[in-house]
Amino acid sequence: MSLLLDALKKTGSAPQEGHDHSSAGGKMELSLEEREIKPQAAPSSSHAPSDGSAASSRAAGDNLFAAKKAPASKKFNYTLGLVPTALIVGSVLAAAGGAYVWYEIQPPKAVNRAPAPALASAPKPLIQSVQPAAEAPQVAAQATPSAPQGKPRAARKPVAQRPAENIRIEHQPEPDVINPTLAAAYQAYQNGDFATAWQRYREVLQKDAKNRDALLGMAAIAQQQGQDEVASQYYRQVLVQDPRDPVANAGMAAFATGDAASKESHLKKLLAQNQQSAALHFAVGNLYTEQSRWSEAQQAYFNAFRLEPANAQFAFNLATSLDHLGQSKLAAQYYQQALKLDTSGHSGFDRVATQQRLEKLSAP
């Protein structure tokens, strides 16, 4: 109503003179609620407003009320169907799953860790020293010739590359690896036929005076027959060709003169250069046997037998050292093995005495 009155006021309607104070007071009330609307020019005529002007005033008031109303909130209308929604959700899940799989298959980052401590090597067998057995047989100190090695194969020259059409395949016969005469001499020695072995080794030396295997075989046969001077001559011929030859040095150790300390130092120096020489380990064991150092002799004989497990002489000397140390059970095992390996009966030890000792140690 206040807006309607304001509109009437602006159209030029004047208040009546006869209005009382209460009417004036009512007009003052209405003037306080006026809005900031620019006044319009008063009409020239003082007549009352027509019905058309009143209707336009009411329309203006209604428009003003409509402008003041807050706009209605718009609602979100979801227009996608079920299939597009399922595709979107599936794509999101697939992307998440792919990211997870990619993260899991990534290699782990390298982590600096302290290196694991190296495993300790297996300790060597330790045997406590005891009084030597009175009935233990003596060790065999005779040298054994090495098996024939044969001639090494010559290295083949590299073949230059040629075009494919010029390549030919030719068969070249392989050279003999082992001299048959040398093999026959070694087999005769193993069988105890020293006369035949001596003859075969001489045949080899007549064709090749520097043949190492033949020289060592002749030295071993001479040493077996107690001809130490002849044996030392053949060993020296080998040492002239190679001063560090382990077998020749081991054989010469039996004829070396001087104190035991210098002989031991010399053998240990050679052994440091040839750790895989069974002959040198055997020579060291013989040196310790001469000094009744049975525990050290046992270790040296064990190393020699480990390198040549088919040598009956090494097995017998190992059994003898164990027998002197009071290791009856182990000694019996190696006595039995020595007898088994000594098929020819010419390995440098007494088979009868060894068999008797084995029976005594094996008795309950």
ZITA-V995706 format. One record per pair of residues at least 24 apart in sequence whose C-alpha atoms are under 6 Angstrom apart, sorted by the first residue. I is the first residue (numbers start at 0). J is the second residue. D is the distance in Angstrom with one decimal. If there is no record, write none. Layout:
# ZITA-V995706
i=[I & I]
j=[J & J]
d=[D & D]
This chain:
# ZITA-V995706
i=[1 & 11 & 128 & 128 & 129 & 131 & 131 & 132 & 138 & 139 & 139 & 142 & 143 & 144 & 144 & 144 & 147 & 149 & 149 & 150 & 190 & 191 & 246 & 249 & 249 & 249 & 277 & 277 & 293 & 311 & 311 & 311 & 312 & 331]
j=[29 & 41 & 294 & 324 & 324 & 323 & 324 & 323 & 316 & 347 & 348 & 219 & 219 & 215 & 216 & 219 & 212 & 176 & 177 & 176 & 343 & 345 & 278 & 278 & 279 & 282 & 303 & 306 & 320 & 337 & 340 & 341 & 346 & 357]
d=[5.9 & 5.6 & 5.9 & 5.7 & 5.2 & 4.1 & 6.0 & 4.7 & 5.1 & 5.6 & 5.9 & 5.6 & 5.8 & 5.7 & 5.0 & 5.6 & 5.8 & 5.1 & 4.0 & 5.8 & 5.0 & 5.3 & 5.6 & 5.9 & 5.2 & 5.5 & 4.3 & 5.8 & 5.7 & 4.7 & 5.0 & 5.5 & 5.7 & 5.5]
